[in-house]
């Protein structure tokens, strides 16, 4: 029995499978778009503080565009984005219930933890969200140029050096060492 005969004899199964596959595929694409939107992110009141900081940062409008939450906090790769929604979204939702984040003071009590999680993601993704906009980086000084060359030879990535660019400052981390030790390791002065 060939493929034609199989399809002809089981056309209902084939049709239902095709329809379900299309519905699930388009549904996944649509839900990923919804869950990636700034509107969805700031539906939790606690995210209004970082949104305000973004709007006041040098990143907002400096490249002729206004970045959204997803531009920095989600990788460009679709599979990684879905994975991030599942794991980081779940962690964020649990945090919303575990912590009192209704006030900026409450949010700030956990700010370092949230920054750490974002930094770990950026490191894991080789700073791919940064590279979407910053394609041909031209360091602003000789010293910065040396550091960028060193970064490339040591296997580092943007977030290893560029922390606290948009949101309120928290202590900078030695991300590589922190990943090796499995805990937050602050940069030495």
VMD Tcl script that builds the backbone (N, CA, C; Angstrom):
set m [mol new atoms 567]
animate dup $m
set s [atomselect $m all]
$s set {name element resname resid chain x y z} {
  {N N UNK 1 A 0.857 -1.174 0.000}
  {CA C UNK 1 A 0.000 0.000 0.000}
  {C C UNK 1 A 0.903 1.238 0.000}
  {N N UNK 2 A 0.684 2.106 -0.980}
  {CA C UNK 2 A 1.471 3.321 -1.120}
  {C C UNK 2 A 0.887 4.466 -0.294}
  {N N UNK 3 A 1.576 5.577 -0.346}
  {CA C UNK 3 A 1.146 6.768 0.400}
  {C C UNK 3 A -0.206 7.257 -0.098}
  {N N UNK 4 A -0.407 7.193 -1.421}
  {CA C UNK 4 A -1.695 7.627 -1.984}
  {C C UNK 4 A -2.842 6.781 -1.432}
  {N N UNK 5 A -2.640 5.471 -1.442}
  {CA C UNK 5 A -3.689 4.572 -0.937}
  {C C UNK 5 A -3.929 4.806 0.551}
  {N N UNK 6 A -2.841 4.989 1.293}
  {CA C UNK 6 A -2.953 5.246 2.734}
  {C C UNK 6 A -3.794 6.493 2.988}
  {N N UNK 7 A -3.484 7.575 2.269}
  {CA C UNK 7 A -4.220 8.843 2.439}
  {C C UNK 7 A -5.670 8.700 2.005}
  {N N UNK 8 A -5.896 7.978 0.900}
  {CA C UNK 8 A -7.253 7.799 0.388}
  {C C UNK 8 A -8.098 6.991 1.383}
  {N N UNK 9 A -7.497 5.952 1.968}
  {CA C UNK 9 A -8.231 5.092 2.903}
  {C C UNK 9 A -8.435 5.760 4.271}
  {N N UNK 10 A -7.565 6.681 4.607}
  {CA C UNK 10 A -7.653 7.326 5.927}
  {C C UNK 10 A -7.727 8.850 5.773}
  {N N UNK 11 A -8.492 9.308 4.800}
  {CA C UNK 11 A -8.525 10.738 4.506}
  {C C UNK 11 A -9.021 11.566 5.679}
  {N N UNK 12 A -9.930 11.026 6.484}
  {CA C UNK 12 A -10.423 11.775 7.644}
  {C C UNK 12 A -9.299 11.994 8.665}
  {N N UNK 13 A -8.527 10.957 8.924}
  {CA C UNK 13 A -7.412 11.066 9.875}
  {C C UNK 13 A -6.382 12.063 9.356}
  {N N UNK 14 A -6.075 11.971 8.064}
  {CA C UNK 14 A -5.100 12.880 7.450}
  {C C UNK 14 A -5.612 14.322 7.526}
  {N N UNK 15 A -6.881 14.548 7.209}
  {CA C UNK 15 A -7.452 15.902 7.229}
  {C C UNK 15 A -7.470 16.472 8.643}
  {N N UNK 16 A -7.906 15.674 9.608}
  {CA C UNK 16 A -7.957 16.141 10.993}
  {C C UNK 16 A -6.544 16.439 11.503}
  {N N UNK 17 A -5.586 15.569 11.186}
  {CA C UNK 17 A -4.197 15.781 11.603}
  {C C UNK 17 A -3.644 17.072 11.004}
  {N N UNK 18 A -3.919 17.316 9.731}
  {CA C UNK 18 A -3.445 18.540 9.069}
  {C C UNK 18 A -4.080 19.783 9.708}
  {N N UNK 19 A -5.361 19.728 9.978}
  {CA C UNK 19 A -6.059 20.871 10.576}
  {C C UNK 19 A -5.541 21.137 11.990}
  {N N UNK 20 A -5.418 20.074 12.783}
  {CA C UNK 20 A -4.918 20.236 14.155}
  {C C UNK 20 A -3.499 20.796 14.137}
  {N N UNK 21 A -2.670 20.294 13.238}
  {CA C UNK 21 A -1.291 20.784 13.129}
  {C C UNK 21 A -1.264 22.268 12.786}
  {N N UNK 22 A -2.081 22.693 11.837}
  {CA C UNK 22 A -2.156 24.107 11.465}
  {C C UNK 22 A -2.660 24.969 12.617}
  {N N UNK 23 A -3.699 24.523 13.299}
  {CA C UNK 23 A -4.268 25.289 14.413}
  {C C UNK 23 A -3.240 25.422 15.539}
  {N N UNK 24 A -2.574 24.318 15.887}
  {CA C UNK 24 A -1.567 24.355 16.956}
  {C C UNK 24 A -0.394 25.251 16.549}
  {N N UNK 25 A 0.054 25.129 15.297}
  {CA C UNK 25 A 1.179 25.938 14.828}
  {C C UNK 25 A 0.851 27.431 14.855}
  {N N UNK 26 A -0.264 27.810 14.266}
  {CA C UNK 26 A -0.637 29.221 14.250}
  {C C UNK 26 A -0.988 29.722 15.653}
  {N N UNK 27 A -1.585 28.864 16.451}
  {CA C UNK 27 A -1.895 29.235 17.839}
  {C C UNK 27 A -0.627 29.496 18.634}
  {N N UNK 28 A 0.373 28.643 18.447}
  {CA C UNK 28 A 1.657 28.830 19.141}
  {C C UNK 28 A 2.314 30.129 18.701}
  {N N UNK 29 A 2.324 30.387 17.404}
  {CA C UNK 29 A 2.911 31.632 16.895}
  {C C UNK 29 A 2.184 32.850 17.459}
  {N N UNK 30 A 0.873 32.792 17.485}
  {CA C UNK 30 A 0.086 33.927 17.983}
  {C C UNK 30 A 0.298 34.135 19.481}
  {N N UNK 31 A 0.281 33.044 20.241}
  {CA C UNK 31 A 0.463 33.161 21.693}
  {C C UNK 31 A 1.865 33.661 22.023}
  {N N UNK 32 A 2.860 33.234 21.261}
  {CA C UNK 32 A 4.223 33.718 21.499}
  {C C UNK 32 A 4.268 35.214 21.277}
  {N N UNK 33 A 3.593 35.695 20.249}
  {CA C UNK 33 A 3.544 37.129 19.955}
  {C C UNK 33 A 2.854 37.887 21.098}
  {N N UNK 34 A 1.763 37.351 21.598}
  {CA C UNK 34 A 1.021 37.992 22.700}
  {C C UNK 34 A 1.886 38.026 23.957}
  {N N UNK 35 A 2.482 36.885 24.323}
  {CA C UNK 35 A 3.281 36.803 25.542}
  {C C UNK 35 A 4.569 37.614 25.450}
  {N N UNK 36 A 4.996 37.966 24.239}
  {CA C UNK 36 A 6.213 38.761 24.055}
  {C C UNK 36 A 5.952 40.262 24.068}
  {N N UNK 37 A 4.716 40.658 24.026}
  {CA C UNK 37 A 4.398 42.083 23.896}
  {C C UNK 37 A 4.636 42.837 25.204}
  {N N UNK 38 A 5.032 44.083 25.075}
  {CA C UNK 38 A 5.208 44.935 26.251}
  {C C UNK 38 A 3.878 45.085 26.983}
  {N N UNK 39 A 2.790 45.138 26.243}
  {CA C UNK 39 A 1.462 45.247 26.868}
  {C C UNK 39 A 1.241 44.080 27.831}
  {N N UNK 40 A 1.616 42.882 27.419}
  {CA C UNK 40 A 1.471 41.721 28.295}
  {C C UNK 40 A 2.420 41.833 29.490}
  {N N UNK 41 A 3.677 42.212 29.229}
  {CA C UNK 41 A 4.670 42.309 30.313}
  {C C UNK 41 A 4.213 43.274 31.397}
  {N N UNK 42 A 3.739 44.439 30.996}
  {CA C UNK 42 A 3.364 45.447 31.993}
  {C C UNK 42 A 1.951 45.226 32.544}
  {N N UNK 43 A 1.301 44.139 32.124}
  {CA C UNK 43 A 0.010 43.815 32.734}
  {C C UNK 43 A 0.216 43.439 34.204}
  {N N UNK 44 A 1.445 43.030 34.552}
  {CA C UNK 44 A 1.817 42.891 35.965}
  {C C UNK 44 A 2.313 44.268 36.403}
  {N N UNK 45 A 1.690 44.825 37.413}
  {CA C UNK 45 A 2.020 46.180 37.855}
  {C C UNK 45 A 3.504 46.345 38.131}
  {N N UNK 46 A 4.146 45.302 38.653}
  {CA C UNK 46 A 5.559 45.404 39.024}
  {C C UNK 46 A 6.451 45.726 37.825}
  {N N UNK 47 A 6.037 45.388 36.633}
  {CA C UNK 47 A 6.870 45.643 35.448}
  {C C UNK 47 A 6.732 47.085 34.957}
  {N N UNK 48 A 5.830 47.848 35.566}
  {CA C UNK 48 A 5.717 49.254 35.173}
  {C C UNK 48 A 6.958 50.044 35.610}
  {N N UNK 49 A 7.642 49.600 36.656}
  {CA C UNK 49 A 8.856 50.297 37.111}
  {C C UNK 49 A 9.989 50.140 36.089}
  {N N UNK 50 A 10.286 48.920 35.657}
  {CA C UNK 50 A 11.322 48.781 34.623}
  {C C UNK 50 A 10.937 49.463 33.304}
  {N N UNK 51 A 9.640 49.475 32.966}
  {CA C UNK 51 A 9.220 50.138 31.737}
  {C C UNK 51 A 9.506 51.637 31.812}
  {N N UNK 52 A 9.238 52.235 32.950}
  {CA C UNK 52 A 9.511 53.662 33.141}
  {C C UNK 52 A 11.019 53.924 33.010}
  {N N UNK 53 A 11.827 53.047 33.587}
  {CA C UNK 53 A 13.285 53.190 33.504}
  {C C UNK 53 A 13.758 53.085 32.057}
  {N N UNK 54 A 13.168 52.162 31.304}
  {CA C UNK 54 A 13.523 52.012 29.885}
  {C C UNK 54 A 13.252 53.315 29.147}
  {N N UNK 55 A 12.086 53.891 29.373}
  {CA C UNK 55 A 11.710 55.114 28.663}
  {C C UNK 55 A 12.622 56.293 29.005}
  {N N UNK 56 A 13.252 56.247 30.170}
  {CA C UNK 56 A 14.160 57.311 30.580}
  {C C UNK 56 A 15.616 57.006 30.241}
  {N N UNK 57 A 15.886 55.835 29.670}
  {CA C UNK 57 A 17.259 55.413 29.397}
  {C C UNK 57 A 17.756 55.917 28.039}
  {N N UNK 58 A 19.058 55.822 27.838}
  {CA C UNK 58 A 19.652 56.227 26.565}
  {C C UNK 58 A 19.310 55.234 25.451}
  {N N UNK 59 A 18.880 54.031 25.799}
  {CA C UNK 59 A 18.498 53.058 24.780}
  {C C UNK 59 A 17.175 53.435 24.103}
  {N N UNK 60 A 16.360 54.195 24.783}
  {CA C UNK 60 A 15.041 54.517 24.252}
  {C C UNK 60 A 15.173 55.607 23.198}
  {N N UNK 61 A 14.958 55.223 21.949}
  {CA C UNK 61 A 15.001 56.175 20.851}
  {C C UNK 61 A 16.382 56.471 20.291}
  {N N UNK 62 A 17.417 55.947 20.907}
  {CA C UNK 62 A 18.777 56.310 20.460}
  {C C UNK 62 A 19.154 55.706 19.111}
  {N N UNK 63 A 18.544 54.616 18.744}
  {CA C UNK 63 A 18.836 54.009 17.448}
  {C C UNK 63 A 17.718 54.279 16.440}
  {N N UNK 64 A 16.872 55.242 16.786}
  {CA C UNK 64 A 15.761 55.555 15.895}
  {C C UNK 64 A 14.544 54.683 16.138}
  {N N UNK 65 A 14.632 53.801 17.120}
  {CA C UNK 65 A 13.505 52.935 17.478}
  {C C UNK 65 A 13.367 52.932 18.989}
  {N N UNK 66 A 12.213 52.565 19.439}
  {CA C UNK 66 A 11.987 52.438 20.867}
  {C C UNK 66 A 11.870 50.958 21.203}
  {N N UNK 67 A 12.855 50.413 21.902}
  {CA C UNK 67 A 12.824 48.975 22.188}
  {C C UNK 67 A 11.666 48.597 23.102}
  {N N UNK 68 A 11.187 47.426 22.900}
  {CA C UNK 68 A 10.141 46.836 23.734}
  {C C UNK 68 A 10.817 45.827 24.664}
  {N N UNK 69 A 10.082 45.319 25.632}
  {CA C UNK 69 A 10.634 44.349 26.586}
  {C C UNK 69 A 11.291 43.172 25.862}
  {N N UNK 70 A 10.595 42.644 24.869}
  {CA C UNK 70 A 11.085 41.454 24.172}
  {C C UNK 70 A 12.412 41.690 23.445}
  {N N UNK 71 A 12.682 42.922 23.047}
  {CA C UNK 71 A 13.896 43.200 22.281}
  {C C UNK 71 A 15.158 42.898 23.075}
  {N N UNK 72 A 15.090 43.021 24.396}
  {CA C UNK 72 A 16.267 42.770 25.235}
  {C C UNK 72 A 16.132 41.504 26.076}
  {N N UNK 73 A 14.908 41.147 26.416}
  {CA C UNK 73 A 14.701 40.059 27.368}
  {C C UNK 73 A 14.283 38.739 26.735}
  {N N UNK 74 A 14.251 38.684 25.411}
  {CA C UNK 74 A 13.970 37.424 24.720}
  {C C UNK 74 A 14.956 37.259 23.576}
  {N N UNK 75 A 15.409 36.034 23.343}
  {CA C UNK 75 A 16.331 35.811 22.232}
  {C C UNK 75 A 15.589 35.868 20.895}
  {N N UNK 76 A 16.299 36.126 19.805}
  {CA C UNK 76 A 15.632 36.159 18.501}
  {C C UNK 76 A 15.195 34.772 18.013}
  {N N UNK 77 A 15.809 33.715 18.515}
  {CA C UNK 77 A 15.497 32.351 18.106}
  {C C UNK 77 A 14.136 31.921 18.676}
  {N N UNK 78 A 13.227 31.486 17.810}
  {CA C UNK 78 A 11.849 31.178 18.213}
  {C C UNK 78 A 11.778 30.092 19.288}
  {N N UNK 79 A 12.517 29.016 19.126}
  {CA C UNK 79 A 12.468 27.910 20.090}
  {C C UNK 79 A 12.949 28.404 21.463}
  {N N UNK 80 A 14.030 29.178 21.478}
  {CA C UNK 80 A 14.527 29.725 22.742}
  {C C UNK 80 A 13.512 30.693 23.355}
  {N N UNK 81 A 12.797 31.415 22.515}
  {CA C UNK 81 A 11.772 32.347 23.021}
  {C C UNK 81 A 10.666 31.568 23.736}
  {N N UNK 82 A 10.197 30.504 23.107}
  {CA C UNK 82 A 9.137 29.692 23.714}
  {C C UNK 82 A 9.646 29.086 25.023}
  {N N UNK 83 A 10.867 28.568 24.996}
  {CA C UNK 83 A 11.479 28.008 26.214}
  {C C UNK 83 A 11.552 29.066 27.314}
  {N N UNK 84 A 11.935 30.282 26.954}
  {CA C UNK 84 A 12.026 31.363 27.921}
  {C C UNK 84 A 10.655 31.707 28.503}
  {N N UNK 85 A 9.638 31.717 27.655}
  {CA C UNK 85 A 8.285 31.987 28.151}
  {C C UNK 85 A 7.882 30.934 29.184}
  {N N UNK 86 A 8.198 29.680 28.893}
  {CA C UNK 86 A 7.799 28.601 29.794}
  {C C UNK 86 A 8.553 28.706 31.124}
  {N N UNK 87 A 9.878 28.763 31.072}
  {CA C UNK 87 A 10.664 28.721 32.307}
  {C C UNK 87 A 10.723 30.072 33.021}
  {N N UNK 88 A 11.100 31.123 32.290}
  {CA C UNK 88 A 11.221 32.436 32.927}
  {C C UNK 88 A 9.845 33.014 33.256}
  {N N UNK 89 A 8.878 32.747 32.391}
  {CA C UNK 89 A 7.524 33.215 32.658}
  {C C UNK 89 A 6.953 32.562 33.909}
  {N N UNK 90 A 7.203 31.280 34.056}
  {CA C UNK 90 A 6.742 30.572 35.254}
  {C C UNK 90 A 7.429 31.132 36.496}
  {N N UNK 91 A 8.749 31.335 36.403}
  {CA C UNK 91 A 9.495 31.897 37.538}
  {C C UNK 91 A 8.953 33.297 37.880}
  {N N UNK 92 A 8.686 34.115 36.865}
  {CA C UNK 92 A 8.150 35.449 37.088}
  {C C UNK 92 A 6.773 35.415 37.730}
  {N N UNK 93 A 5.943 34.507 37.268}
  {CA C UNK 93 A 4.594 34.379 37.827}
  {C C UNK 93 A 4.651 33.952 39.287}
  {N N UNK 94 A 5.512 33.004 39.590}
  {CA C UNK 94 A 5.682 32.565 40.982}
  {C C UNK 94 A 6.175 33.741 41.826}
  {N N UNK 95 A 7.117 34.524 41.293}
  {CA C UNK 95 A 7.625 35.698 41.998}
  {C C UNK 95 A 6.534 36.709 42.286}
  {N N UNK 96 A 5.612 36.874 41.349}
  {CA C UNK 96 A 4.503 37.810 41.553}
  {C C UNK 96 A 3.643 37.387 42.741}
  {N N UNK 97 A 3.488 36.080 42.944}
  {CA C UNK 97 A 2.666 35.588 44.049}
  {C C UNK 97 A 3.458 35.495 45.361}
  {N N UNK 98 A 4.740 35.189 45.264}
  {CA C UNK 98 A 5.564 35.023 46.465}
  {C C UNK 98 A 5.968 36.344 47.112}
  {N N UNK 99 A 6.182 37.372 46.285}
  {CA C UNK 99 A 6.701 38.640 46.790}
  {C C UNK 99 A 5.651 39.736 46.653}
  {N N UNK 100 A 5.726 40.694 47.554}
  {CA C UNK 100 A 4.844 41.856 47.464}
  {C C UNK 100 A 5.513 42.881 46.556}
  {N N UNK 101 A 5.098 42.929 45.311}
  {CA C UNK 101 A 5.725 43.798 44.315}
  {C C UNK 101 A 4.828 44.979 43.936}
  {N N UNK 102 A 3.824 45.251 44.748}
  {CA C UNK 102 A 2.871 46.316 44.428}
  {C C UNK 102 A 3.500 47.704 44.484}
  {N N UNK 103 A 4.567 47.836 45.256}
  {CA C UNK 103 A 5.235 49.132 45.366}
  {C C UNK 103 A 6.644 49.025 44.788}
  {N N UNK 104 A 7.194 50.152 44.423}
  {CA C UNK 104 A 8.565 50.166 43.905}
  {C C UNK 104 A 9.529 49.661 44.973}
  {N N UNK 105 A 9.268 50.002 46.227}
  {CA C UNK 105 A 10.119 49.532 47.318}
  {C C UNK 105 A 10.113 47.998 47.372}
  {N N UNK 106 A 8.952 47.416 47.241}
  {CA C UNK 106 A 8.841 45.953 47.227}
  {C C UNK 106 A 9.573 45.348 46.035}
  {N N UNK 107 A 9.433 45.986 44.881}
  {CA C UNK 107 A 10.132 45.515 43.679}
  {C C UNK 107 A 11.646 45.616 43.869}
  {N N UNK 108 A 12.084 46.749 44.419}
  {CA C UNK 108 A 13.522 46.980 44.592}
  {C C UNK 108 A 14.173 45.968 45.531}
  {N N UNK 109 A 13.398 45.405 46.459}
  {CA C UNK 109 A 13.943 44.386 47.353}
  {C C UNK 109 A 14.401 43.147 46.584}
  {N N UNK 110 A 13.844 42.940 45.402}
  {CA C UNK 110 A 14.167 41.753 44.599}
  {C C UNK 110 A 14.857 42.114 43.287}
  {N N UNK 111 A 15.153 43.374 43.099}
  {CA C UNK 111 A 15.739 43.866 41.844}
  {C C UNK 111 A 17.036 43.132 41.485}
  {N N UNK 112 A 17.921 42.923 42.436}
  {CA C UNK 112 A 19.204 42.258 42.150}
  {C C UNK 112 A 18.976 40.832 41.645}
  {N N UNK 113 A 18.000 40.147 42.207}
  {CA C UNK 113 A 17.671 38.787 41.769}
  {C C UNK 113 A 17.150 38.805 40.326}
  {N N UNK 114 A 16.276 39.780 40.021}
  {CA C UNK 114 A 15.728 39.869 38.667}
  {C C UNK 114 A 16.828 40.230 37.662}
  {N N UNK 115 A 17.718 41.135 38.058}
  {CA C UNK 115 A 18.833 41.509 37.179}
  {C C UNK 115 A 19.731 40.298 36.939}
  {N N UNK 116 A 19.980 39.543 37.996}
  {CA C UNK 116 A 20.815 38.335 37.872}
  {C C UNK 116 A 20.193 37.357 36.868}
  {N N UNK 117 A 18.902 37.116 36.990}
  {CA C UNK 117 A 18.228 36.192 36.066}
  {C C UNK 117 A 18.332 36.684 34.621}
  {N N UNK 118 A 18.117 37.975 34.417}
  {CA C UNK 118 A 18.215 38.537 33.064}
  {C C UNK 118 A 19.643 38.416 32.536}
  {N N UNK 119 A 20.618 38.692 33.371}
  {CA C UNK 119 A 22.024 38.590 32.957}
  {C C UNK 119 A 22.388 37.155 32.595}
  {N N UNK 120 A 21.926 36.214 33.386}
  {CA C UNK 120 A 22.225 34.796 33.099}
  {C C UNK 120 A 21.620 34.393 31.753}
  {N N UNK 121 A 20.404 34.862 31.485}
  {CA C UNK 121 A 19.784 34.556 30.197}
  {C C UNK 121 A 20.592 35.156 29.050}
  {N N UNK 122 A 20.956 36.416 29.177}
  {CA C UNK 122 A 21.728 37.060 28.110}
  {C C UNK 122 A 23.040 36.319 27.879}
  {N N UNK 123 A 23.678 35.880 28.942}
  {CA C UNK 123 A 24.939 35.131 28.819}
  {C C UNK 123 A 24.685 33.808 28.111}
  {N N UNK 124 A 23.635 33.118 28.530}
  {CA C UNK 124 A 23.277 31.825 27.936}
  {C C UNK 124 A 22.987 31.983 26.438}
  {N N UNK 125 A 22.387 33.117 26.072}
  {CA C UNK 125 A 22.032 33.364 24.672}
  {C C UNK 125 A 23.146 34.064 23.911}
  {N N UNK 126 A 24.345 34.165 24.491}
  {CA C UNK 126 A 25.485 34.849 23.866}
  {C C UNK 126 A 25.112 36.288 23.484}
  {N N UNK 127 A 24.322 36.921 24.316}
  {CA C UNK 127 A 23.874 38.312 24.107}
  {C C UNK 127 A 23.220 38.521 22.741}
  {N N UNK 128 A 22.567 37.484 22.229}
  {CA C UNK 128 A 21.934 37.589 20.906}
  {C C UNK 128 A 20.905 38.714 20.806}
  {N N UNK 129 A 20.135 39.032 21.858}
  {CA C UNK 129 A 19.227 40.179 21.718}
  {C C UNK 129 A 19.980 41.489 21.467}
  {N N UNK 130 A 21.144 41.652 22.087}
  {CA C UNK 130 A 21.947 42.875 21.892}
  {C C UNK 130 A 22.385 42.981 20.426}
  {N N UNK 131 A 22.794 41.844 19.880}
  {CA C UNK 131 A 23.381 41.814 18.543}
  {C C UNK 131 A 22.369 42.087 17.420}
  {N N UNK 132 A 21.086 41.993 17.738}
  {CA C UNK 132 A 20.074 42.298 16.722}
  {C C UNK 132 A 20.187 43.763 16.301}
  {N N UNK 133 A 20.353 44.652 17.272}
  {CA C UNK 133 A 20.474 46.085 16.967}
  {C C UNK 133 A 21.923 46.526 16.805}
  {N N UNK 134 A 22.791 45.986 17.624}
  {CA C UNK 134 A 24.202 46.391 17.620}
  {C C UNK 134 A 24.997 45.408 16.758}
  {N N UNK 135 A 24.864 45.558 15.447}
  {CA C UNK 135 A 25.491 44.608 14.515}
  {C C UNK 135 A 26.986 44.848 14.336}
  {N N UNK 136 A 27.366 46.025 13.977}
  {CA C UNK 136 A 28.772 46.340 13.729}
  {C C UNK 136 A 29.255 47.323 14.786}
  {N N UNK 137 A 29.589 46.780 15.928}
  {CA C UNK 137 A 29.968 47.620 17.062}
  {C C UNK 137 A 31.308 48.287 16.785}
  {N N UNK 138 A 31.320 49.586 16.975}
  {CA C UNK 138 A 32.548 50.365 16.828}
  {C C UNK 138 A 32.853 51.003 18.181}
  {N N UNK 139 A 33.782 50.390 18.929}
  {CA C UNK 139 A 34.115 50.937 20.252}
  {C C UNK 139 A 34.515 52.403 20.158}
  {N N UNK 140 A 34.173 53.148 21.216}
  {CA C UNK 140 A 34.343 54.600 21.209}
  {C C UNK 140 A 35.747 55.078 21.575}
  {N N UNK 141 A 36.628 54.181 21.987}
  {CA C UNK 141 A 37.988 54.581 22.351}
  {C C UNK 141 A 38.946 53.419 22.101}
  {N N UNK 142 A 40.235 53.724 22.169}
  {CA C UNK 142 A 41.237 52.665 22.008}
  {C C UNK 142 A 41.111 51.629 23.109}
  {N N UNK 143 A 40.877 52.113 24.339}
  {CA C UNK 143 A 40.735 51.211 25.473}
  {C C UNK 143 A 39.544 50.270 25.257}
  {N N UNK 144 A 38.422 50.828 24.814}
  {CA C UNK 144 A 37.226 50.020 24.555}
  {C C UNK 144 A 37.488 49.032 23.422}
  {N N UNK 145 A 38.239 49.456 22.419}
  {CA C UNK 145 A 38.568 48.565 21.307}
  {C C UNK 145 A 39.411 47.382 21.792}
  {N N UNK 146 A 40.376 47.654 22.659}
  {CA C UNK 146 A 41.210 46.583 23.234}
  {C C UNK 146 A 40.344 45.611 24.040}
  {N N UNK 147 A 39.407 46.164 24.822}
  {CA C UNK 147 A 38.534 45.319 25.633}
  {C C UNK 147 A 37.632 44.447 24.760}
  {N N UNK 148 A 37.150 44.999 23.633}
  {CA C UNK 148 A 36.311 44.207 22.739}
  {C C UNK 148 A 37.120 43.082 22.098}
  {N N UNK 149 A 38.343 43.363 21.712}
  {CA C UNK 149 A 39.183 42.303 21.133}
  {C C UNK 149 A 39.472 41.226 22.167}
  {N N UNK 150 A 39.761 41.653 23.400}
  {CA C UNK 150 A 40.015 40.712 24.492}
  {C C UNK 150 A 38.762 39.869 24.746}
  {N N UNK 151 A 37.603 40.505 24.716}
  {CA C UNK 151 A 36.334 39.812 24.927}
  {C C UNK 151 A 36.178 38.668 23.923}
  {N N UNK 152 A 36.495 38.946 22.673}
  {CA C UNK 152 A 36.341 37.940 21.627}
  {C C UNK 152 A 37.286 36.762 21.828}
  {N N UNK 153 A 38.497 37.027 22.305}
  {CA C UNK 153 A 39.470 35.939 22.486}
  {C C UNK 153 A 39.218 35.143 23.762}
  {N N UNK 154 A 38.512 35.736 24.728}
  {CA C UNK 154 A 38.243 35.047 25.992}
  {C C UNK 154 A 36.860 34.403 26.037}
  {N N UNK 155 A 36.126 34.461 24.919}
  {CA C UNK 155 A 34.804 33.842 24.883}
  {C C UNK 155 A 33.761 34.560 25.721}
  {N N UNK 156 A 33.952 35.842 25.921}
  {CA C UNK 156 A 32.962 36.606 26.676}
  {C C UNK 156 A 31.927 37.175 25.707}
  {N N UNK 157 A 30.912 37.784 26.273}
  {CA C UNK 157 A 29.841 38.336 25.461}
  {C C UNK 157 A 29.422 39.690 26.042}
  {N N UNK 158 A 28.581 40.402 25.363}
  {CA C UNK 158 A 28.225 41.783 25.712}
  {C C UNK 158 A 27.904 41.968 27.195}
  {N N UNK 159 A 27.057 41.101 27.741}
  {CA C UNK 159 A 26.562 41.290 29.105}
  {C C UNK 159 A 27.663 41.137 30.151}
  {N N UNK 160 A 28.760 40.485 29.814}
  {CA C UNK 160 A 29.851 40.340 30.778}
  {C C UNK 160 A 30.392 41.700 31.211}
  {N N UNK 161 A 30.375 42.667 30.308}
  {CA C UNK 161 A 30.898 44.006 30.621}
  {C C UNK 161 A 29.807 45.069 30.697}
  {N N UNK 162 A 28.793 44.943 29.878}
  {CA C UNK 162 A 27.754 45.978 29.782}
  {C C UNK 162 A 26.538 45.605 30.627}
  {N N UNK 163 A 26.587 45.992 31.893}
  {CA C UNK 163 A 25.483 45.762 32.819}
  {C C UNK 163 A 24.945 47.128 33.259}
  {N N UNK 164 A 23.744 47.158 33.741}
  {CA C UNK 164 A 23.122 48.406 34.228}
  {C C UNK 164 A 23.005 49.473 33.139}
  {N N UNK 165 A 22.655 49.079 31.941}
  {CA C UNK 165 A 22.529 50.037 30.848}
  {C C UNK 165 A 21.170 50.726 30.795}
  {N N UNK 166 A 20.142 50.055 31.244}
  {CA C UNK 166 A 18.789 50.574 31.051}
  {C C UNK 166 A 18.051 50.767 32.370}
  {N N UNK 167 A 18.080 49.763 33.199}
  {CA C UNK 167 A 17.308 49.813 34.441}
  {C C UNK 167 A 18.169 50.328 35.593}
  {N N UNK 168 A 17.522 50.607 36.722}
  {CA C UNK 168 A 18.253 51.103 37.888}
  {C C UNK 168 A 19.412 50.181 38.217}
  {N N UNK 169 A 20.483 50.779 38.692}
  {CA C UNK 169 A 21.696 50.007 38.942}
  {C C UNK 169 A 21.551 49.049 40.114}
  {N N UNK 170 A 22.159 47.895 39.907}
  {CA C UNK 170 A 22.367 46.914 40.974}
  {C C UNK 170 A 23.835 46.517 40.868}
  {N N UNK 171 A 24.412 45.948 41.910}
  {CA C UNK 171 A 25.822 45.582 41.824}
  {C C UNK 171 A 26.112 44.718 40.601}
  {N N UNK 172 A 27.214 45.035 39.916}
  {CA C UNK 172 A 27.596 44.263 38.729}
  {C C UNK 172 A 28.167 42.918 39.146}
  {N N UNK 173 A 27.994 41.956 38.262}
  {CA C UNK 173 A 28.404 40.585 38.553}
  {C C UNK 173 A 29.563 40.138 37.676}
  {N N UNK 174 A 30.329 39.204 38.187}
  {CA C UNK 174 A 31.275 38.446 37.375}
  {C C UNK 174 A 30.476 37.238 36.909}
  {N N UNK 175 A 29.869 37.376 35.767}
  {CA C UNK 175 A 28.898 36.393 35.298}
  {C C UNK 175 A 29.529 35.038 35.022}
  {N N UNK 176 A 30.705 35.039 34.406}
  {CA C UNK 176 A 31.369 33.774 34.088}
  {C C UNK 176 A 31.666 33.004 35.376}
  {N N UNK 177 A 32.249 33.682 36.340}
  {CA C UNK 177 A 32.573 33.043 37.619}
  {C C UNK 177 A 31.296 32.591 38.327}
  {N N UNK 178 A 30.266 33.416 38.273}
  {CA C UNK 178 A 28.986 33.068 38.881}
  {C C UNK 178 A 28.381 31.820 38.269}
  {N N UNK 179 A 28.491 31.686 36.949}
  {CA C UNK 179 A 27.964 30.489 36.278}
  {C C UNK 179 A 28.757 29.257 36.705}
  {N N UNK 180 A 30.075 29.408 36.826}
  {CA C UNK 180 A 30.916 28.292 37.244}
  {C C UNK 180 A 30.595 27.855 38.669}
  {N N UNK 181 A 30.320 28.823 39.539}
  {CA C UNK 181 A 30.069 28.528 40.948}
  {C C UNK 181 A 28.585 28.304 41.266}
  {N N UNK 182 A 27.714 28.625 40.303}
  {CA C UNK 182 A 26.285 28.415 40.506}
  {C C UNK 182 A 25.664 29.374 41.499}
  {N N UNK 183 A 26.203 30.583 41.594}
  {CA C UNK 183 A 25.650 31.578 42.512}
  {C C UNK 183 A 26.042 32.977 42.002}
  {N N UNK 184 A 25.468 34.004 42.608}
  {CA C UNK 184 A 25.811 35.370 42.243}
  {C C UNK 184 A 27.197 35.673 42.784}
  {N N UNK 185 A 28.090 36.110 41.887}
  {CA C UNK 185 A 29.435 36.529 42.276}
  {C C UNK 185 A 29.588 37.963 41.803}
  {N N UNK 186 A 29.758 38.876 42.758}
  {CA C UNK 186 A 29.891 40.285 42.394}
  {C C UNK 186 A 31.270 40.558 41.836}
  {N N UNK 187 A 31.339 41.537 40.921}
  {CA C UNK 187 A 32.618 41.951 40.357}
  {C C UNK 187 A 33.477 42.569 41.459}
  {N N UNK 188 A 34.754 42.291 41.381}
  {CA C UNK 188 A 35.675 42.917 42.329}
  {C C UNK 188 A 35.969 44.319 41.841}
  {N N UNK 189 A 36.074 45.252 42.773}
  {CA C UNK 189 A 36.343 46.661 42.419}
  {C C UNK 189 A 37.702 46.815 41.795}
}
mol reanalyze $m
mol bondsrecalc $m
mol representation Tube
mol addrep $m
